[in-house]
Amino acid sequence: MGLIDRWMETRPLVKGIIISSILAVLAAAGIIIYLVSGSYYAKTMKLLDFDGTVTIEDTAGSSKTIVGNMRFESGYTLNTGAKSTASVEIDSDKKVTLQENSRVTFTKNSKKTDIDMADGGLFFEVNKPLASDETFSIKASAISVSIRGTSGYVYTDGNGRPCLVVTAGHVKLTAVNPVTNEMKEIEVGAGKKVTVIMYDDRTVDSVEFIVENITEDRVPEFALKVISDDPYVLARVCQETGWDANLLCTLAGGTVSLPTESSESSESGTSESSATSEASETSAAATATASASASASATPSAEASESAAATSKAPTATPTPKPTPKPTKRPTVAPTSSAATSSPAEDTDPAEKTKDPSDPTEMPAPVTEDPGPEPEDPIIVPG
């Protein structure tokens, strides 16, 4: 008997128990995989790309083989040689780029990330503000940089002094003098550089912050390259610092490449476009209304047009006085009926004699009366 036949003969209650057991096992396996993978990603970083000589060491100091997009665990150390760089993704919103001759150890545990930089320098980018229960800090020499949602460059200058350049957002910098144990803190905004100086010959003010505004030509070379290579970082940095994108890219030896629209700003861009469209439509409607009003003011009404047409097309310029016609000898008309005769006194209206021909307001009104039947031809008697 086959399995199918046995299954068909199995009682419904037993079938239900078997199916429930299988589903429970699958659900448990899914939960385990989710927890394991979640824990794995929460404690690992990804090497996005690298250039030149780059090595990685595990917690025991043993070197590991480097491949692109590899993930490495918390406690691992990344080293870059001369003329070498490496970019590391902490998570989808955090990224750091190591400059040449750097040695950096990464420690990550769920929502807490610590980066210990023993040598060199690195550029950090946090594209999204951290949650209230998240922390992200960079330690270099005797300083600690607390990052909440910003970008900047941490490095050691030629005199061995730790420095910080903030290119976006705000950063809290804490410095502790290892000799005097004096601690000082400072908030640093975008477009500023802080140099930390330690003194071991005093117990008060043994930590000094030198804060200065920097312009495009004073941005360190490595930071210039990282900023100009990423259009989104370039746009954000220029927006917050007021730096000129063309000048930054020229100093970095590249060309300007700003983003058109990002997924994060698509809603804002759509809103702005809608507002612009509505403003344009409103402006067009206002223009059309104004044009219609002007046209209505400049064009006479239909009644005025008919009246003007009926008044013999009066000229707009000042009318020229009509010349007085010379009297001519009227022919003698044989007497006919009273309807066919007219006296000379009726030829000219006395009111017309008093009108000023030069006055445009004295234009004659149109004759609208019916002249009646035409008179018969007069009979002219020869003299």
Residue, then its C-alpha position, 0 to 999 in steps of 0.5 A: m500500500g502506498l503512502i497516498d493510500r495510507w494517508m487517505e485511510t488516516r483518520p481526520l484527527v490524526k491528519g490534523i495533528i500531523i499537519s499542525s506538527i509540521l507547521a509548528v516545526l516550520a514556524a520554529a525554523g523560520i524564527i530561528i533563522y530570523l533571530v540568527s540572521g538578525s543577530y548576525y547582521a546586528k553584529t557585523m559590518k560590510l566592506l563595500d569596496f577598497d582600493g590598494t593594499v587593505t588587510i583585515e584582522d580578527t579578534a585574535g590578530s589573524s589576517k583574513t582574506i579580503v573580498g568585495n562586499m564581504r561581511f566581518e564581525s565585531g572586534y575586527t580591525l581594518n588596515t589600509g596601506a599607502k595610497s589605499t582606501a576602504s569603505v565600510e557600511i555599518d548598516s544601511d544608514k551609516k558608512v565610513t571611509l578610511q584614508e591611507n595608512s589607517r588602522v581602525t577597529f569596529t565594535k558593533n552590538s545591536k544598536k551600539t557602534d564604536i569605532d576606535m581609530a588608532d592611526g590615520g583618518l576616516f570620513f563618516e556619513v550618517n544619512k538618517p538621525l539615530a533613534s533615541d536608543e542608538t549610539f555611534s561614536i568614533k574614538a581617536s587618540a584622546i577624543s571621542v566624537s558622538i554622532r547623531g545624524t551628520s557627516g564629517y572627517v576625523y584625523t590626526d594632523g602633522n603635529g599629532r593633534p586630533c582634528l575634526v571637520v564637521t561637514a553636515g549637522h552637529v557633533k559633540l566632541t569630548a576630549v580627556n587629557p590622559v595626564t591630568n584626566e581633565m575632560k571638556e566637551i564642545e558642540v561643533g556645527a557644519g563648516k567648522k574645524v576643531t583642533v584639540i591641544m593637550y597640555d601636561d604642564r597644568t591641571v586647569d585648562s589642560v585641554e584646549f579647543i581651537v575652533e575655526n570656520i573653514t572655507e572650501d580651500r581649507v577642507p582637507e584633501f581626503a574629505l574633498k575627494v569623498i565629498s565630491d565623489d558622492p553627489y548626495v553627500l556633495a549636495r547635503v554638505c553644500q546645503e548645510t555649509g554654504w560651500d560652493a559645489n563647483l569650487l569643491c569639485t575643482l579643488a578635488g580635481g573632479t567635476v560637479s555631479l549633483p543628484t536630480e531627485s532622491s527617493e527621500s526627497s521625492e515627496s517634497g519635490t512633488s509637493e513643490s512641483s504641485a505648489t508651483s503648478e498651482a501658482s502657475e495656474t493661478s497666475a495664468a487665471a489672473t492674467a486672463t482675467a486682467s486681459a479680459s478686463a483690459s479688452a472689455s475696457a478698450t472695446p466698446s459694448a455691442e450697443a455702443s458699437e451699433s450707436a457708433a456705426a449709426t453715427s456715420k463713423a465719426p473720426t477720432a481726431t478733431p473734426t475739420p470745420k465744414p466749408t460753407p457752400k456757396p449759394t447757387k441760383r435755385p430753379t423756379v419750380a412750378p407750384t405743386s401740392s404742398a407735400a412737394t414744395s418746401s420753403p428755403a427757411e426749412d432747408t437749414d435748422p436754426a439749431e444747426k447754425t449755432k453749433d460749433p463745427s470744431d466741437p467733437t461733442e456737437m456731432p449731428a445725431p443720425v436721422t432716424e425718421d422715415p422720409g416717406p414717399e419720394p416727391e414727384d419730379p418737379i416741373i421746371v418752367p424755362g425762364 
